[in-house]
Amino acid sequence: MENIKPKVAIIGTGNIGGAIARGLAQGTIIEASDITCSDHSQHLLDKLKAFNAGIEISVDNVKAVREADIVIIAVKPWVVKGVIDEVKTALDYERQIVVSIAAGVTFEQLLSYLARPSGFNRTTPPVFRVIPNTAIEVLSSMTFISACNASKEQTDLILRIFNELGNALLVDERLMMAGTALASSGIAFALRYIRAAIEGGVELGFYPNEAQEIVVHTVKGAVDLLLKNKSNPEQEIDRVTTPGGITIRGLNEMELSGFTSSVIRGLKASR
Ligand SMILES: NC(=O)c1ccc[n+]([C@@H]2O[C@H](COP(=O)([O-])OP(=O)(O)OC[C@H]3O[C@@H](n4cnc5c(N)ncnc54)[C@H](OP(=O)(O)O)[C@@H]3O)[C@@H](O)[C@H]2O)c1
């Protein structure tokens, strides 16, 4: 499948479906004109068209999936069954791959929604569960992928597509919820640290816009150090903490207020 440009349908173009469409349209694996987006909110579809006029839009889910090789379902978890019921008879399980973005909807549920009577050659299609985060829009998502009924070729294709939109990791389904907490909700957690640091920066005497610029570049620097040096956070922290110095005093004060345990408790609560 290396040289084949697949056609993609995205059903549901809200926060994440819209972000996927924008991300895919900027990548090299799928042509913008091979992306069809379907939603019942016309204004969301119009925004996608304004972003890239090549993207096809439709309010008809069945029409949207017909030509697609990959059908991405990006609606709220409780809407997934209704969407599958609507498009199921239009799907070709021999040819098409179904990708569910819905957090918490398991393969067992997806296969039961998709199941066809035994008269068909294939009673269920290849299915992937994909959990990206909103940074997919800027090609910087940490994305978890789990495969069911899929060939190696199909799995490689899905990995290739999402690796182009950031970093993709193939995991067992049992790790999808943990991945969702760490990377998908994780975007909100990281941003909450950034917001807290900005507020602290204002208290220290900077204007909010200055504080934001300082904090964002400081966090980017910390991430770049880890990525470039392939080090772990504690090694980089040791390089900043002079014995008896101000950094260790600040860190210890944060820990006294429960910094690490707050983060771990928050992650465990969002599984
Ligand atoms: N947000 C994230 O960071 C994130 C990350 C990973 C996974 N997810 C998963 O992604 C899925 C979508 O989340 P979201 O935050 O993007 O939700 P969202 O912003 O509400 O987007 C869903 C879109 O689907 C539309 N829709 C609803 N029913 C439809 C139907 N039958 N046919 C076509 N379109 C329909 C909705 O329109 P209306 O609003 O008019 O109903 C809405 O525009 C969820 O299952 C979530 O678990 C989200």
The ligand as a Tripos MOL2 file, in Angstrom:
@<TRIPOS>MOLECULE
LIG
   48    52     1     0     0
SMALL
NO_CHARGES

@<TRIPOS>ATOM
      1 N1        -11.5230   15.9010   22.0550 N.am      1 LIG1
      2 C1        -10.4540   15.1490   22.2160 C.2       1 LIG1
      3 O1         -9.3530   15.5830   22.6010 O.2       1 LIG1
      4 C2        -10.5490   13.6680   21.9140 C.ar      1 LIG1
      5 C3         -9.3730   12.9040   21.9300 C.ar      1 LIG1
      6 C4         -9.4460   11.5430   21.6140 C.ar      1 LIG1
      7 C5        -10.6590   10.9650   21.2880 C.ar      1 LIG1
      8 N2        -11.7900   11.7400   21.2930 N.ar      1 LIG1
      9 C6        -13.0490   11.1060   20.9180 C.3       1 LIG1
     10 O2        -13.4440   11.7220   19.6990 O.3       1 LIG1
     11 C7        -14.8590   11.6750   19.5970 C.3       1 LIG1
     12 C8        -15.3580   13.0320   19.1870 C.3       1 LIG1
     13 O3        -15.0590   13.9450   20.2300 O.3       1 LIG1
     14 P1        -15.1080   15.5030   19.9530 P.3       1 LIG1
     15 O4        -14.5800   16.1690   21.1480 O.co2     1 LIG1
     16 O5        -14.4940   15.7960   18.6230 O.co2     1 LIG1
     17 O6        -16.7120   15.7080   19.8530 O.3       1 LIG1
     18 P2        -17.5100   16.8830   19.1280 P.3       1 LIG1
     19 O7        -16.6940   18.1230   19.1120 O.co2     1 LIG1
     20 O8        -18.8800   16.9080   19.7300 O.co2     1 LIG1
     21 O9        -17.6150   16.3690   17.6180 O.3       1 LIG1
     22 C9        -18.5210   15.4030   17.1920 C.3       1 LIG1
     23 C10       -19.2120   15.9340   15.9490 C.3       1 LIG1
     24 O10       -20.0070   14.8870   15.4040 O.3       1 LIG1
     25 C11       -21.2590   15.4460   15.0090 C.3       1 LIG1
     26 N3        -22.2780   14.4090   14.9550 N.ar      1 LIG1
     27 C12       -23.0810   13.9370   15.9450 C.ar      1 LIG1
     28 N4        -23.8880   12.9590   15.4720 N.ar      1 LIG1
     29 C13       -23.5930   12.8150   14.1540 C.ar      1 LIG1
     30 C14       -24.0770   11.9710   13.1340 C.ar      1 LIG1
     31 N5        -25.0260   11.0590   13.3720 N.pl3     1 LIG1
     32 N6        -23.5490   12.1060   11.9110 N.ar      1 LIG1
     33 C15       -22.5720   13.0110   11.6440 C.ar      1 LIG1
     34 N7        -22.0600   13.8430   12.5810 N.ar      1 LIG1
     35 C16       -22.5590   13.7410   13.8200 C.ar      1 LIG1
     36 C17       -21.5380   16.4600   16.1030 C.3       1 LIG1
     37 O11       -22.5350   17.3690   15.7090 O.3       1 LIG1
     38 P3        -23.5360   17.9490   16.8530 P.3       1 LIG1
     39 O12       -22.6730   18.6460   17.8490 O.co2     1 LIG1
     40 O13       -24.4450   18.8420   16.0700 O.co2     1 LIG1
     41 O14       -24.2470   16.7570   17.4540 O.co2     1 LIG1
     42 C18       -20.1640   17.1090   16.2360 C.3       1 LIG1
     43 O15       -19.9720   18.1240   15.2750 O.3       1 LIG1
     44 C19       -15.3990   11.2250   20.9440 C.3       1 LIG1
     45 O16       -15.8780    9.9130   20.8410 O.3       1 LIG1
     46 C20       -14.2120   11.2990   21.8690 C.3       1 LIG1
     47 O17       -14.2330   10.2710   22.8400 O.3       1 LIG1
     48 C21       -11.7600   13.0750   21.5810 C.ar      1 LIG1
@<TRIPOS>BOND
     1     1     2 1
     2     2     3 2
     3     2     4 1
     4     4     5 ar
     5     4    48 ar
     6     5     6 ar
     7     6     7 ar
     8     7     8 ar
     9     8     9 1
    10     8    48 ar
    11     9    10 1
    12     9    46 1
    13    10    11 1
    14    11    12 1
    15    11    44 1
    16    12    13 1
    17    13    14 1
    18    14    15 2
    19    14    16 1
    20    14    17 1
    21    17    18 1
    22    18    19 2
    23    18    20 1
    24    18    21 1
    25    21    22 1
    26    22    23 1
    27    23    24 1
    28    23    42 1
    29    24    25 1
    30    25    26 1
    31    25    36 1
    32    26    27 ar
    33    26    35 ar
    34    27    28 ar
    35    28    29 ar
    36    29    30 ar
    37    29    35 ar
    38    30    31 1
    39    30    32 ar
    40    32    33 ar
    41    33    34 ar
    42    34    35 ar
    43    36    37 1
    44    36    42 1
    45    37    38 1
    46    38    39 2
    47    38    40 1
    48    38    41 1
    49    42    43 1
    50    44    45 1
    51    44    46 1
    52    46    47 1
@<TRIPOS>SUBSTRUCTURE
     1 LIG1         1 GROUP 0 **** ****
